Amino acid sequence: MNNVTLITEDDKCIQIPDWGIHKIITKPGFTVELELSPINQRIILLNYQVKDRPAIISLVDLLDKLALKNGLNKVWGKIPQQDARHFIDCGFLKEATIRDYFGPNQDADVCARFHDNRNLSVNAETNKEMVKKLQETIIPDCTVNPIHDYHIRIADKEDTYQMVELYRQVFSTYPYPVYDPAFLQNTMENTRYLLVFRNDLLVATAAAEMNHIYKNAEMTDFATLPTEQGKGLARFILQELEKEMQSLNIHCLYTIARTTSPGMNRVFIKMGYEYTGTLINNCHIAGSFEDMNVYCKTI
């Protein structure tokens, strides 16, 4: 990966990998944890603590400065609903909701603030029609037939080299450095990867990225070899991931699915996930910026 220059809030310059870094900033009235990503041209608001609600204005001002100085034209985060209106008053837009994200009956509103023309979607109408059609034609059914001639297991660190090769075959670009075995290994403490093999060949994978504090998990990083698509492997992995999350006392499941992948949208609707909104130009994947659909489910 190439290094790029980040200009901090006090105009100091630091070198960071192009996919991004985590940064914690403390100012009078608030502390904020961020992910700044040049490749995705965005800032993710991961976590924050404010002394009072007016401090949100100062927090948003900091986010604006960081975004504009570094050419990052989207800021987004999962905001507690009681705070969302304060962010909206400061220019954020609500894009979606994740039910029970912070606990039972404690939803998160996914809110975003845009700069330049990042809020202009090129396929909003196409996506709206796709989701509507899927919702009208699919009857949710969580029953998944066994997959013969394949076996599934949890990944360990030695598997990351095969995982990298799979991701390289499926995605020309990805929002995170999944082409780096060390990155995948470092994520395994809080992310459960499941692997599907045919004989000794890795043919599909997916992951559950867990937040043990709030008991939620993002179902993510689905990848299937092109030669193995259409065989129900994604639903099979998703079902097994759900079982794994139940065993770990994780209750809120959600995903952010590519709008250009009707198949993955179909998988989540079929498995009983609720569509709650679309994140516009949210990340750089498979060679370009894409809108992403949000689905969630409580188990």
Secondary structure as GFF3:
##gff-version 3
##sequence-region A 1 299
A	DSSP	beta_strand	3	7	.	.	.	ID=ss1
A	DSSP	beta_strand	13	17	.	.	.	ID=ss2
A	DSSP	beta_strand	21	27	.	.	.	ID=ss3
A	DSSP	beta_strand	30	37	.	.	.	ID=ss4
A	DSSP	beta_strand	42	50	.	.	.	ID=ss5
A	DSSP	alpha_helix	55	70	.	.	.	ID=ss6
A	DSSP	beta_strand	74	80	.	.	.	ID=ss7
A	DSSP	alpha_helix	81	89	.	.	.	ID=ss8
A	DSSP	beta_strand	93	98	.	.	.	ID=ss9
A	DSSP	beta_strand	108	114	.	.	.	ID=ss10
A	DSSP	alpha_helix	124	137	.	.	.	ID=ss11
A	DSSP	beta_strand	151	154	.	.	.	ID=ss12
A	DSSP	three_ten_helix	157	159	.	.	.	ID=ss13
A	DSSP	alpha_helix	160	170	.	.	.	ID=ss14
A	DSSP	alpha_helix	181	187	.	.	.	ID=ss15
A	DSSP	beta_strand	191	198	.	.	.	ID=ss16
A	DSSP	beta_strand	201	211	.	.	.	ID=ss17
A	DSSP	beta_strand	216	224	.	.	.	ID=ss18
A	DSSP	three_ten_helix	226	228	.	.	.	ID=ss19
A	DSSP	alpha_helix	233	247	.	.	.	ID=ss20
A	DSSP	beta_strand	252	258	.	.	.	ID=ss21
A	DSSP	alpha_helix	262	270	.	.	.	ID=ss22
A	DSSP	beta_strand	274	285	.	.	.	ID=ss23
A	DSSP	beta_strand	288	298	.	.	.	ID=ss24
###
